[in-house]
Amino acid sequence: MSLQLDAAAPAMDNERMRRVDAPRYFHLLWEDDLEDLKPVLTAVRDRRSEVVTKWYSLYLLHFGDDRVLSEEEFFKIFEPALLRNKNSLLRKDMDGYAQDILRMGEALAERRVPLQEIIASLHLFEEAAQTVFPSDPPIDAATYAKFDKLSHIRIILLVDAYVRSQVALAATRIRALEIEAQYLPAAERTRYHGLVGKSEVMRKLFERIESAGQTRGTILIKGESGSGKELVAQAIKECGPDAKAGFVSLNCAALPKDLIESELFGYMRGAFSGANADYLGLFRAAEGGTLFLDEVTEMNVNTQSKLLRAIQERTVRPVGSTKELPVNVRIIASTNRDPREAVRKGQFREDLFYRLQAGEIDVPPLRDRLDDVPLLANYFVDLFNERKVRATPVLGVDNDAVEVMKRYKWPGNVRELANAIESAFTFGKAPTVRLSELPRDIGGNGAAAAEAPPPISPHVLTFGDAERDLIERALKMSKGNKKHVAEILKISRKKLYAKIAKYGLGEIDFEKSEGKAQDRRVSE
């Protein structure tokens, strides 16, 4: 459609430049612009069914099977929205219009429609809307420009709603899933107090944790580094009667062996050089709650002896003191070693081992529950969205990336998976986590993934591929009517014939492909 410039438009713009007030709506529209748009807005409102039908045909043509919204969803969302927001604009109720667009953005975010699909669809709406614009008198260029500005406002509002909704949804999902275990039968749990998994080994782990939480006995958690031993300890505390009590953690491997004793039991002023004040110690800091001793087998044997005495007698003696002080603390310890082997080698006191062994819990390595990888990956996507690692939320993980991750052996366990997703957040630019954004070893290029078959490289679409696909879909929609296809694609019939010949589309019977009984070539 060719547009004739309105001769009065430059004079009007000059007049506005002399006005002291600014355009009200995102610095794009003036108050009187809505008045000028009345004929257009009225036409779109009154012929909204026609507009949405044309809009959906364009949406189907451009997105094909990759579209998120079904035809029913598309009409259910957009046809009533056109009535509401056009009425708001005709009343010059811009606040009401904005609220309605924001609600629509939230609805699209809930349906996981990608942001780029939303923006592209809005441009297709402009094209569809123009088919019902008044023709007598025809719309001038200045009015088209105002309608375009209104479309930009719509995009601004939708993007704002979408981004805020994605972040809010992530936070809500995480909070909701954390308490899921309270309401679901054990066999249906996929998340339990921060632990994620639906595999049989994880279901058994959840049961062990729940049982351990009902007592205050000592617990020994065994598992490889990065498998989530501290999360298990926290879950034991949270699902028991001490849920609101304190939780104090000490990594015994992170401190020099000669400092662990003073950290655990505290010390008196003057007990050693640098002890300028009394220090409470972690036992007394955890009073009434839980003390978690991570990698307890790294503690020196003398300190292990004092730890055993503290557990059995429920008293501690600070370094430099002659007095025993009562404590009420539950001890949960962990190790990434085989504790029996550590006992045999003299690294772990046998009596302490048997005292802790009264409650023993094994945390499975991630390689033994690879079916949980998709759940964990999506959990970390939600988590990093909530922490706003990236300015725009990530929508999920691509299927090819998930399949490769399910074949990887994960020597670093869940911690390695979390780091891989965070790395993709940090360095990736796409709206989803892609295979190319995963660390090299996980992606199949390193030695660690040698056991997994190399992933099949996805075919990269060229412009020609995209053009052929677009023309083929248009021919299918039109049942092979080339005149109609040329009008849809806004190209000449001569050019369309050339493209059909170039891509070999003339040999396809599109009517038969749509379920028709006729058996003939593509025709007029």
N, C-alpha and C positions, 0 to 999 in steps of 0.2 A: 504494500500500500504506500503510495507516494504522499508526502505531507507538504502542504503549502505553508510557509512561514507566515505567522500573523503579524501584519505590519504594525499593529499597536503594541506588540510584546516588548520591543526595545524601549519604547517610551514609558511603558508601565514599570520595567525594570529600573530605569533611571529614576523614576519617581520614588520607587521603594528604597533606592540607595540613599535618597535624601531624608528618609524617615529615621527617626531615632530609635524606634523599637526594632527588635530582631525577630526573625522567623521563630514561631513558638515551638515547633515540634522538631527537636533534634537539629535546630538551625536549618531546616529544609523547607517547611511549609509555613506560609503566612495564614492568618485567620481567614482572609477573603479567598484563599485558594480553594478551601472547602466549598465555598459558595459557587465558584466557577466549575467545580467538579460534579455538581449536583446531577446534571444530565447523564454523565457517565456512571456515577454511583447508582442512580436509579435504574438504569438499564441493566447493570450487572446484578442488582438485587432482584429485579422482577424476572430476569431470564436466567436465574442462577442455575436451574437444572440443566439448561442448555450449555452454560459455561462449564459446569463441572463435568458434563459428559465429554465435551471437547478437551477439557483439561486432563481427564483420565486417559483419553486416547493418546495424548501427547506423552503423558507419564509412562504409559505402557510401551509406546514406541521407543522412547529414549532409554528406559531402564529394563524393559523386557523381564526375563525371569529373575533378574537381580533385584527387583523392586521388593520393598519390605511390606508395603500395604497391599492388601487384597482389594478387589473392586468394591466389595461391601464396606470395608473399613474406610476406604477413600471417600465414598459418598457419605458415610455416616459422620465422618469428621468434618468434611469441608462444606457440604451443602448447607447444613444449619449454621455453620460459622459465617458463611457469606451473608446470610440473612441478618444475623445478629450484628456483625461488624459494619455492614453497609448501613443499617439503620442507625447505628451509633454515629457514623460519619455524617449522615444526612441531618442528624440532630446537632451536629458539631460537638458531640460528646467525645472528645478525644481521649479523656481518661477511661471512659467505658470501652472504647475501641481498644486501647492499650491493654486493659485488663483481660479482654477477650482473647487477644492475640497471645498474651502471656500464658493463659490457660491452654490454648491450643499448642503452644510450644512445649508445655509440660506433658500434655497428652502424647505428643510425638516422641518425646524423650522416653516416656514410660514404655512405648512400643519399640524402643531401640532403633528408631529410624535414624540412619547416619546423618550427621549435620550437613554434609555436602549434598546429600539427596534432598534434604529439606530446601536448601538454598536453590538448587537447580529447579526443583518443582515450583518454587515461587516465580521464577522467571518464565516457566511454562504457563503459569496462571496468567501472567500479563498477556502472553500470546493468545490464550484462550479467551480472555476477557475482551480483547480487541474485536473479536468476531461479533459482539453484540453492541458495540459502540454505536450511538446514533449516527445516521447517515444524512439526515435532513433536518437541520443543516449539518454538514460534516464537522467532525472535531478538528480544531486547529492545532498547530504545533505546540503552542503554549500550554494547551490543556493536556496534550500527551506528556509534556515535560512534567506537569504537576502530578499526573497519575504515576509517572515513573518515580518521582520523589516520594510519593505515598508508598510505593512498593519498597523503596529503600528503608523507609521507617518500619515497615512490616518485617523486613529482614533483620533490622537492628533489634526489634523487640523479640523476635523468635529466637535469635541467637542468644540473647541475654537470658531468656527463659530456659532455653535448652541447656546452656552451660550450668546455670544455677541448679536446675533440676537434676542433672547428672551427678553433680557433687552431693546434693541432698539425698538423692536416691542411694548413692553408694554408702553414705553414712547411716541411713535408715536400714539398709539391708544388713550391714555389719552388726548394728545393735540388735536387730531382730533375730539374726541367725545365732547370735551369742546366747540367747535365751531359748532357742528352739528346743534344746534337749529337755527343757522342763515340761514340754507339752507333747512331744512326740514319743511313740513307743521306741524302745531301744533299737529295734530292728530297722527303723526308718531314719535314724539320726545320720546326718552328714557333717554336723558341726557340734562340738561339745566343749564349751568353756575355752574357746580359742584354738582348739584342735580341729583339723579338717580331714575328713575321709569317710568313705562309705564301704571300703573293702572289709573283708571278714576279719583281718587282723586288727583293723582299727575299731571295729565293733567290739571285739573282745577287749581291746585296750580301754575303751570307754567303760565297759562293765567293771574292769579291775579298778579303774579310777573311782568309779561310783562307790564300790565296796570299801576302798581304802579311805574315802572321804568320811565315812560314817564312824571311824575310830580316830584315836589320837596316837596310835602306835607309830614306831619308827618305820620308815620306808626306804628301800634301796631301789633306785631306778637305773636300769642298765640300757645303754644305747650308744650308737656311734655319734661322733661329733656332728652337730647340725641337725640331729633327728628330732629335737624338740623336748629334751629332758626337762628343762626349766618350765616349759609350758605345761607339761604333765604335772610337775610339782604344784604349780599355781592352780591347776584344775582340781587337784586333790583338796587343796585348801578351800577353794571356792564352792565345791559341792558338798561340803560338810558343815558342821555346826559352827566352825570358826571362820565362816565366809567373810565376815567383816573385820576379823582380826588382822594384825600386821603380817607382812611377808618380807623377810630379810634374806638376801641372797649373797653368798660368798663363793667366788670361783677360786678354789684352792690351788689351781695350776697357775693363777695369775699373780700370786704373791710369793716372795721368797719364803722358803720353808721356815726360816727363823722368825718371821713376822706374823705367821698365821696364829700362833698361840696368843699373842697380845691382842690381835684383832678379834679373836673369838671370845676370850675371857676378860678382856680389859686389862688395865694396869693402874697402879697407884703413882702419884706424883713422886719423882725421884727414883723410880724402879730401875731406870737405866738412863743413859745420856740422852737428853732430848725430851724426856718425859716430864714436862713442866706443869702438867695438870692431870687430875684423875681422868681416866678414859673408861666409859661405860662398858664397851665391848658389845659384840653382835648378839651374844646370848641374851644379855639383859635388854638390848634394844628390841629384840623380838618377843619380849615378855607377853605371854598370853596368846601368841600367834605361832608362826612357823619359821624355822631357820632352815634354809636350803643350802646344803654344802655340795656345790658342783665339783665334780672330779675329786672326790674324797680320797681316792687312792694316791693322789699326788701329795697328800699331807704326810709330814715326816712321822715316823713310828712313835716317837715320844709324845707328840701332840695327839696322835690317835689314842694313846693310852689315857690321856687326860680327857679326851672327848668321850671315851667309853665311860669313864668315871662320872662325868657330868650327866650323861644320859641315864645311868643307872641310879645315881643318888640325887639327881635333880638339884645339884648345887654347882657353883663355879668358884674358883679362887683366882682373883685377878693377879697378874704378875706383880710381885713386890708386896703382896698382902699375905697375912697369916689366917685370915678369916674366910670361911666358906659362906657364900651368899646363895640363898634359895632362888631357883628359877623355875618358871613354868613355860616350857617351850617344846613344841613338837619338832623333831628332827626328820628331815627328808634329805637323803644323800643321793648322789648319782656318780656313775663312773662310765667311761667309754672303754674301759678294759674288761677283760674276763676276770671277775673278782677272785675266782678260785685259782686262776693262774697267778694273779697278783699275790695271793696268800702263799702259794707254793714258792714264789720268788722272794718272799720276805718283804714285799712292798705294802702289804695290807695285813694288819693284825687279825689273826684268826678269830679271836674273841669278839672284836668289833664287827667283823663280817657276820658272824652268827647272830649278833645282837640286831644288826640292821636287816639281816636276811629274813627276819620274821615276816616282813612284808616286802615281797620282791616283785617288781614290775619291769617287763621288757618292752622297750619302744622299738618297733620294727623300722629298719632302714627303708628309705623311699624306693629302692630298687625292688623290694619285696611287695610293694603296693602301687605299682605303676598306674593302675586304673584310677588312682586318686589324683594323678597329676592334673587333669583338666579342672577338677574342683579346686585344687590348691592354686593353680594359675589364676583362675577367676577371682579367688579370694584375695590374692595379692594385688590384682588389678583394682578391685574395690578399695583395698586398704590404701594403696598409693594414690588413688583418686581422692580419697578422704584427706590424705596428708598434703594434697595439692603439689605433688612432685612435679607435675606439669601444669602449665597455665590452662590448657584445655583437657578435659577428661579423656581417658582411653576407653573405648567401647567394649573391648574384649581381646581375645587372642585368635588369630587366624587358624583355620583348621589344619593347614599343612604344618604350622609351627607346633600345634598340639600333638600331631601324630609323631613328629620327630622327638618331642620331649618325652613321649610315652615309650620310646625305644631307648632312650639314654639311660645310663646306669646310675647317675647321680651320686658320685663318690662323696660329695659335700652335703648330700641329703636335702632336707627342706630348706635349710639356710642357703644352699646353692641355688635352688629354684627361686627363692625370694630375691636373691641378688641378681639373677638373670632377668626377672621381670622388672626390677628397679632400673637395671641398666638400659632395658628397652624403653622405659619411660624417659630416662635422661637423654638418650641419644637418638631415639626414634622421632620421626616427624609425622608418621601416618596415624590415622584415627584408631588403628588397632595394632597389637603387637604382631609383627611379621617375622617370618623365619629368618630373614636376612639381618634382623636386629638382635637376634639371640647371640650369646657369646660363641666364639668359633668352635670350641669343643662340643657344645650342645648341638650346634647346627650340623655336625657331621663331618667337619673338616679336620678335626683333631684326633689324636690317638685314643682319647677316652671314649670316643664314639665309634671305634673301629668295628665293634661287634654288630652295630646297627647297619642295615643296608642303606646306601646313600639315598637321600630323598630325591625324588624326581623333580628336576627343575621345571617350574611352571612356565608355560608358553607365554611370552610377552607379546601382547597385542600390538600390532602396527596400526598406523592410520588406515591402511587398506583393509585390515581385518575389521576394524570398527565400522568403516563405511559399508563394507559388504553386509555386515550383521544388521546395520540400520536399514539398508534397502530391502534385505530379505524379510525383516519383521514388518516393514511397511507393505510389502507385497502380500504377505500372509494376512495382514489385517484387512486389506482391500480386496481379498480374494483374487489377486492378480490384475486388478484394474489399474493400468499404468497411468491413465489420466489422473485418477484420484491420488496415486502415489506421488506423481510429479507435483500436484498441488500441495500435498502434505509436506514434502521435502523442499518445496519452493525452488525447484529447478525446472528447466525446460524438459519437454518430453524427449527432445533429441538427445539431451545430455543423459536422461534416464536410460534410454535405449543403449547408449554407449556404455554406461555403467553395468547394465544387465549383461551385455555381451562380455565385458571385461571380466566379470566375476562368475560367468557361467550360470547365471540365474534363470536364463531362458528355458532351461531344460527341466525346471521344477513345475509340477502341476500343483499350484497353490490351492486351488479349489478342492482337489482330492486330499491334499494334506490337511485341510480343515474338516475332513469327514464328509465331503460332498460325494454324490454318487457318480457325477460326470467324470469321464476319463478323456481329458483334452489338455492341450498345452495352454500356457499363460496367454491370455488374449485380452482384447479390449473389453 
